[in-house]
């Protein structure tokens, strides 16, 4: 998103990790807005994706590694999307098994634009039931509200939100 490669991030972190770590520990780290890209869907239309900076992707992965074991145990065994050790092929195999056992309905849900539309306060309240570290909660909220750059520009509402976060 910002033109920084993974190799460049490693070099950057060697000299700047202490300041990044301090920002994370003090709750002053501010994620960059993501870059909006459109990926064509096989059946037509496009899927909108947000591409974060390499630094933000690293921190998001760190959050995932810590939080996934906390939340994954609560998910339905029939949920296959973005789950460790589960793939689309597993979902298809399970659907076929259900059909062979006589069931006739399979539900496929796509949570497209979920994070664009979910009530952030309600989501954060749910997360706070399991995550008590206020710094982690603040960082997650900062990611939810970081904004989206379209054609290299942060829309006016995104700039207002960014100004509020900085205050």
HUGICOR-V729555 format. One record per backbone hydrogen bond with DSSP energy under -1.0 kcal/mol. NH is the residue of the N-H (numbers start at 1). CO is the residue of the C=O. E is the energy in kcal/mol with one decimal. If there is no record, write none. Layout:
BEGIN
[[NH & CO & E] [NH & CO & E]]
END
This chain:
BEGIN
[[9 & 5 & -2.2] [10 & 6 & -1.9] [11 & 7 & -1.6] [12 & 8 & -2.5] [13 & 9 & -3.1] [14 & 10 & -1.5] [16 & 12 & -2.3] [17 & 13 & -2.0] [20 & 16 & -2.1] [21 & 17 & -3.4] [22 & 18 & -2.1] [23 & 19 & -2.3] [24 & 20 & -2.4] [25 & 21 & -2.7] [26 & 22 & -2.3] [28 & 23 & -1.9] [29 & 23 & -1.4] [34 & 147 & -2.2] [35 & 51 & -2.6] [36 & 149 & -2.6] [37 & 49 & -2.6] [39 & 47 & -2.8] [41 & 45 & -2.4] [44 & 41 & -1.9] [47 & 39 & -3.2] [49 & 37 & -2.9] [51 & 35 & -3.0] [57 & 53 & -2.5] [58 & 54 & -2.3] [59 & 55 & -2.3] [60 & 56 & -2.7] [61 & 57 & -2.2] [62 & 58 & -1.9] [63 & 59 & -2.3] [64 & 60 & -2.5] [65 & 61 & -2.5] [66 & 62 & -1.6] [67 & 63 & -3.0] [68 & 64 & -2.9] [71 & 67 & -2.1] [72 & 68 & -3.1] [74 & 71 & -1.6] [75 & 72 & -1.3] [79 & 76 & -1.9] [86 & 83 & -1.8] [91 & 87 & -1.7] [92 & 88 & -2.3] [93 & 89 & -2.4] [94 & 90 & -2.4] [95 & 91 & -2.5] [96 & 92 & -2.6] [97 & 93 & -2.1] [98 & 94 & -2.2] [99 & 95 & -2.3] [100 & 96 & -2.5] [101 & 97 & -1.4] [102 & 99 & -1.5] [103 & 98 & -2.1] [114 & 111 & -2.3] [117 & 113 & -1.4] [118 & 114 & -2.6] [123 & 119 & -2.5] [124 & 120 & -2.8] [125 & 121 & -2.0] [126 & 122 & -1.9] [127 & 123 & -2.4] [128 & 124 & -2.7] [130 & 127 & -1.8] [131 & 127 & -2.4] [137 & 133 & -2.1] [138 & 134 & -2.5] [139 & 135 & -2.1] [140 & 136 & -2.6] [141 & 137 & -2.3] [142 & 138 & -2.1] [143 & 139 & -2.0] [144 & 140 & -2.1] [145 & 141 & -1.7] [149 & 34 & -3.7] [150 & 153 & -3.0] [153 & 150 & -1.5] [159 & 155 & -2.0] [160 & 156 & -2.2] [161 & 157 & -2.1] [162 & 158 & -2.5] [163 & 159 & -2.3] [164 & 160 & -2.2] [165 & 161 & -2.4] [166 & 162 & -1.9] [167 & 163 & -1.2]]
END
